[in-house]
Amino acid sequence: MGKTHNSETGNWGEETAAHYLEAQKGFTIVHRNLRLGRSEVDILCMDDLTLVFVEVKVRKNSQFGHPESFVDGKKAGHLHRAADLYLEQTGFSGFIRFDVVAITGSPKSFEILHLPDFF
């Protein structure tokens, strides 16, 4: 039961983050839940001419730390490998960036924090 709840929370968080990036930041979503090798990119989008790999982290509260504090070196490594694969497969040669969108709360009440160039 916990896995389903986590999956629902993750899906809500990714949907909320994608909407925020489009509506508030003017980004264009290219892919969601893009699997590249053993890694998954939550959101891949364009910020003007920059390709942005976005990791979304959701926590109900910050009792055990803010969501962004759960993005560690291992996760950064996965995203960098995913980016390498994507660039190799598509031939994209422009600027890239790695962002985090941290969401604290639930669908009824939440705070969202966009952290560009997180790593």
Secondary structure, DSSP 8 states (H G I E B T S, - for coil): -HHHHHHHHHHHHHHHHHHHHHHTT--EEEEEEEEETTEEEEEEEEETTEEEEEEEEEES-STT--GGGG--HHHHHHHHHHHHHHHHHH---S-EEEEEEEEEEETTEEEEEEETT--
